[in-house]
Amino acid sequence: MYTWDKIITNELIDKTNDFFKKYDIFKNCDNINEGIQIITDSLCNTQYPDLQNKAGKFDIETKKIVLRDSKVTQRLFLHEYVHKKSVKHRLFRKDYLGIESNSSFRNLNEAITEKITCEILDLPETEQALHPYSSMFIAIDELTKLIPWHKIVRSYFSNDIKIYKKTLGKDLIPFLNDVDTLLKNYPALYPNDKNKLQTYQKARNDIIRIISNHTL
């Protein structure tokens, strides 16, 4: 069973602040203990049905990190906290998380969030792989051959997708669809299903082709 002194530690705060400094992100962890809501599994059936198959979320409406009591880990909390720090407050338009300017970007945004989380926690690759979002790291790794990781990080915290359009063309849908396929076929990382493995490999190859051609 978790305790909060083991989740939000001084080491976690230092690592997160160091990450912001490393990438020249003008943010800090002053609010890391604020706006956290822990819910029971039973509440997922009534108040939070969208969390029935998830462990937590950052609620952009209430500005709270909502976590299921039975699922809380430091990695989960930090993932949602990174989401919280990526919010761009817009006066006349809906707030955005990271690069999630529309639903097509959702899974790529989640993958970048998780990759940032893994970097802050300095997780080994074997531990990183124990999460569905890590399957989409393939797309990010290929993308960094054209866009340096520090620029991807900065675009994430400034809610700016221009670098993706400049690199891959205005129509990003084929690339984003292939990213989604990597997530849908996550079990292919531990292949028991030949068809899933083939679909996963095709998405990976499509991403490499898109990146190598510099165009969609």
Secondary structure per residue as TSV (DSSP state, phi and psi in degrees):
chain	resnum	aa	ss	phi	psi
A	1	M	-	360.0	135.9
A	2	Y	-	-77.8	158.0
A	3	T	-	-132.0	147.7
A	4	W	H	-65.5	-25.9
A	5	D	H	-69.5	-15.0
A	6	K	H	-96.7	-12.0
A	7	I	H	-92.9	-60.2
A	8	I	S	-97.1	89.6
A	9	T	-	-100.4	163.6
A	10	N	H	-61.9	-34.4
A	11	E	H	-64.6	-41.6
A	12	L	H	-63.4	-43.2
A	13	I	H	-61.9	-45.0
A	14	D	H	-62.8	-43.8
A	15	K	H	-64.1	-39.5
A	16	T	H	-69.9	-43.5
A	17	N	H	-63.0	-38.5
A	18	D	H	-63.9	-37.2
A	19	F	H	-62.3	-46.2
A	20	F	H	-59.7	-42.3
A	21	K	H	-66.4	-40.7
A	22	K	H	-59.0	-38.4
A	23	Y	T	-103.9	13.8
A	24	D	T	55.0	43.9
A	25	I	-	-96.0	120.7
A	26	F	-	-84.1	66.9
A	27	K	-	-138.8	165.2
A	28	N	-	-148.5	-179.9
A	29	C	S	-100.0	24.6
A	30	D	T	-58.0	-28.6
A	31	N	T	-106.5	21.0
A	32	I	T	-65.3	-25.4
A	33	N	T	-92.5	2.8
A	34	E	S	-101.7	151.3
A	35	G	S	65.2	43.3
A	36	I	E	-112.5	127.5
A	37	Q	E	-124.2	121.7
A	38	I	E	-101.7	128.8
A	39	I	E	-121.6	154.0
A	40	T	-	-81.2	162.1
A	41	D	G	-61.0	-34.6
A	42	S	G	-65.4	-30.2
A	43	L	G	-67.6	-21.8
A	44	C	G	-63.5	-27.1
A	45	N	G	-79.1	-17.8
A	46	T	T	-115.5	-65.4
A	47	Q	T	-86.4	-28.0
A	48	Y	-	-131.4	63.1
A	49	P	G	-61.9	-23.8
A	50	D	G	-71.1	-10.3
A	51	L	G	-101.2	7.1
A	52	Q	T	-58.8	-35.6
A	53	N	T	-111.6	19.6
A	54	K	-	-131.2	164.5
A	55	A	S	-96.0	-23.6
A	56	G	E	-178.0	176.8
A	57	K	E	-162.2	161.0
A	58	F	E	-99.6	119.0
A	59	D	E	-85.7	107.4
A	60	I	T	-68.9	-19.9
A	61	E	T	-78.3	-47.7
A	62	T	T	-92.1	-11.0
A	63	K	T	64.2	27.8
A	64	K	E	-111.8	147.7
A	65	I	E	-87.6	117.9
A	66	V	E	-109.2	121.7
A	67	L	E	-126.4	142.3
A	68	R	E	-78.9	130.2
A	69	D	G	-55.0	-36.8
A	70	S	G	-79.7	-7.5
A	71	K	G	-115.2	-1.2
A	72	V	-	-64.9	127.0
A	73	T	-	-139.1	165.5
A	74	Q	H	-64.0	-38.3
A	75	R	H	-63.7	-43.3
A	76	L	H	-63.2	-47.8
A	77	F	H	-58.8	-46.1
A	78	L	H	-65.3	-38.8
A	79	H	H	-56.1	-47.1
A	80	E	H	-71.7	-31.7
A	81	Y	H	-68.3	-37.9
A	82	V	H	-61.8	-41.2
A	83	H	H	-55.0	-48.1
A	84	K	H	-59.0	-40.2
A	85	K	H	-74.4	-13.4
A	86	S	T	-91.9	-3.9
A	87	V	E	-64.1	133.2
A	88	K	E	-108.3	117.1
A	89	H	-	-84.2	120.3
A	90	R	-	-113.7	138.7
A	91	L	S	-71.4	-44.3
A	92	F	S	-113.8	1.1
A	93	R	S	-130.9	165.3
A	94	K	-	-60.7	143.1
A	95	D	-	-62.1	146.4
A	96	Y	E	-113.9	148.3
A	97	L	E	-104.1	124.1
A	98	G	T	52.5	-125.0
A	99	I	T	-102.1	14.7
A	100	E	B	-78.3	72.2
A	101	S	S	-79.5	-17.7
A	102	N	S	-157.6	173.8
A	103	S	G	-63.0	-24.3
A	104	S	G	-64.3	-26.9
A	105	F	G	-87.5	-3.7
A	106	R	H	-57.3	-48.6
A	107	N	H	-72.2	-37.2
A	108	L	H	-63.0	-40.2
A	109	N	H	-61.0	-41.6
A	110	E	H	-64.5	-40.2
A	111	A	H	-63.3	-43.3
A	112	I	H	-65.0	-40.8
A	113	T	H	-58.8	-44.4
A	114	E	H	-70.0	-36.3
A	115	K	H	-66.1	-39.4
A	116	I	H	-62.4	-43.9
A	117	T	H	-57.9	-46.2
A	118	C	H	-64.3	-36.8
A	119	E	H	-67.5	-43.4
A	120	I	H	-61.5	-43.2
A	121	L	H	-80.7	-8.3
A	122	D	T	55.5	50.3
A	123	L	-	-81.2	139.9
A	124	P	-	-67.3	157.2
A	125	E	H	-59.0	-36.6
A	126	T	H	-63.0	-35.0
A	127	E	H	-79.1	-34.5
A	128	Q	H	-59.1	-37.2
A	129	A	T	-68.2	-14.9
A	130	L	S	-82.9	48.0
A	131	H	S	-160.4	132.4
A	132	P	G	-54.8	-37.6
A	133	Y	G	-62.0	-24.5
A	134	S	G	-65.6	-22.1
A	135	S	G	-63.6	-25.9
A	136	M	G	-83.1	-3.7
A	137	F	H	-61.2	-24.8
A	138	I	H	-55.7	-45.9
A	139	A	H	-63.4	-41.6
A	140	I	H	-66.4	-43.5
A	141	D	H	-61.3	-39.8
A	142	E	H	-68.3	-38.0
A	143	L	H	-65.3	-34.0
A	144	T	T	-68.6	-10.7
A	145	K	T	-72.3	-19.3
A	146	L	T	-113.1	-34.8
A	147	I	S	-119.2	116.5
A	148	P	-	-56.5	144.6
A	149	W	H	-55.6	-37.7
A	150	H	H	-64.9	-29.5
A	151	K	H	-74.3	-34.7
A	152	I	H	-63.9	-42.7
A	153	V	H	-62.2	-46.8
A	154	R	H	-66.2	-37.0
A	155	S	H	-67.4	-32.2
A	156	Y	H	-63.6	-46.0
A	157	F	H	-81.5	-11.9
A	158	S	H	-106.3	2.5
A	159	N	T	56.8	47.4
A	160	D	-	-121.9	118.5
A	161	I	-	-101.7	7.6
A	162	K	H	-60.4	-35.1
A	163	I	H	-65.7	-28.4
A	164	Y	H	-73.7	-42.4
A	165	K	H	-66.8	-37.4
A	166	K	H	-66.2	-34.3
A	167	T	H	-85.2	-41.6
A	168	L	H	-111.9	1.0
A	169	G	-	94.9	166.7
A	170	K	S	-68.3	-32.9
A	171	D	-	-90.4	99.6
A	172	L	-	-92.1	-1.4
A	173	I	H	-59.6	-45.2
A	174	P	H	-56.9	-43.5
A	175	F	H	-63.2	-46.7
A	176	L	H	-66.3	-34.7
A	177	N	H	-64.7	-38.5
A	178	D	H	-68.4	-35.4
A	179	V	H	-60.9	-43.8
A	180	D	H	-61.6	-37.8
A	181	T	H	-64.5	-36.0
A	182	L	H	-60.7	-39.7
A	183	L	H	-69.3	-45.8
A	184	K	H	-62.0	-28.9
A	185	N	T	-106.1	27.7
A	186	Y	G	-50.7	-40.5
A	187	P	G	-58.8	-16.8
A	188	A	G	-64.3	-17.7
A	189	L	G	-64.5	-24.4
A	190	Y	S	-121.7	72.5
A	191	P	-	-66.1	118.3
A	192	N	-	-121.7	-14.3
A	193	D	-	-119.2	112.6
A	194	K	H	-62.7	-40.1
A	195	N	H	-64.1	-41.6
A	196	K	H	-63.5	-41.2
A	197	L	H	-62.9	-40.8
A	198	Q	H	-65.6	-42.0
A	199	T	H	-65.3	-42.0
A	200	Y	H	-60.9	-46.1
A	201	Q	H	-65.1	-37.3
A	202	K	H	-63.6	-43.8
A	203	A	H	-61.6	-42.0
A	204	R	H	-61.7	-44.7
A	205	N	H	-65.0	-37.9
A	206	D	H	-63.8	-40.9
A	207	I	H	-63.6	-45.0
A	208	I	H	-61.4	-41.4
A	209	R	H	-62.4	-46.0
A	210	I	H	-59.8	-46.0
A	211	I	H	-63.9	-45.6
A	212	S	H	-66.6	-30.1
A	213	N	H	-85.0	-11.0
A	214	H	T	60.2	19.1
A	215	T	-	-156.5	156.8
A	216	L	-	-98.5	360.0
